[in-house]
Amino acid sequence: MDKAPSQGLILQTLRCIDQGLAVLEKQLLAWAIILMAVNTLGNVAARIGFNSSLFFSEELNQFLIVLITFVGTSAAARQGRHIRMSALTDMLPLEHRRRALATIQALTAIVLATLAWYATTYILRTQAMGRVTPALQFPMWITLLWIPLGLSIATLQFGLTALVNLRTPGSVHVAPRVREHDEVDMPSI
């Protein structure tokens, strides 16, 4: 009997962590997009008004694009809004589709974990070399931290979704808390 309350506490803790990560992702994405817009507008104003670009503008936008791409990847995985090629799996009966998607999600998690590992290795090598960015002279490895972070969180989301699909008969999940719609309105031909 002691096991059930501890499992509830573990699930509750994991949900709190997940909700915290979701809030962090939303904030990072929102502020990165706002900063990118302000930076771009400032650069345009500098070019028009002073006939000279801001020396750091392109570099800053590159950093922000990396952040948006990889934090956005984890946010899309959390919400089940990632690209899926489901033409073949949609034709399968529910239970076969559920197992097929669990397998695909588990394989995706493995690929993402492998990419996160290689990204971390690259960042450690970049740090050891002491590389800095050309314009701002900022340590390059810090600007790349978003890559393994986003890939790791996406790995967690795909892994959890695979587990949910394996343990929840009768429904198909595209994210840990997002079910696939069983009936899709298809246009008649």
C-alpha positions, 0 to 999 in steps of 0.5 A: 500500500505504501507504493501507491502514495509514493507513485502519486507523489512521483507523478505529481512531482513530474507534472510540476517539473513538466509544467515548469518546463512548459512555462520556461519554454513559453517565456523563452520563446516569447522573449526571444521572438520579441528581442529578435523583432526589436533587434531587427527593427533597430538594425533597419533604423540604424541603416536608414538613419545612420547608413550603418548597420548595428555590428552585432545584429546579425549575430544576435539574431543567429543566436536567437534562431538557435534558441527558438528552433531547439526550445520550439522543438521541445515545446512542439513535442510537449503539445503534440504539434510536431510534424507526423507522417501518418498516412500509413499509421492512420489506416491501421486499427486503433491498437496497431496504430497505438503500438506503431506510434509508440515504436516511432516515438521511442525511436524518435526519442533515441535519435534525439538523445543521440543528437543531444549527446553529440551536441553536448560533446561539440559544446564541450570541445568548443568550450575547451578551444575557447572559441568566441563569437566574431562580433560580440566576443561572447563564448560560443559554447554558451550560445549553443546550450539551447541545442542539447537542452531542447533536444533533451526535453524533446527526448523526454517528451517523446519517451513519455509519449511512447510509454503513455501509448504502451500503457493506455489501451483504447487511445492514441497519444501524440504527446503525453497529455494530448490524444490523437483525434480518432475521427478525422473529417475527411473530404469526400471524393 
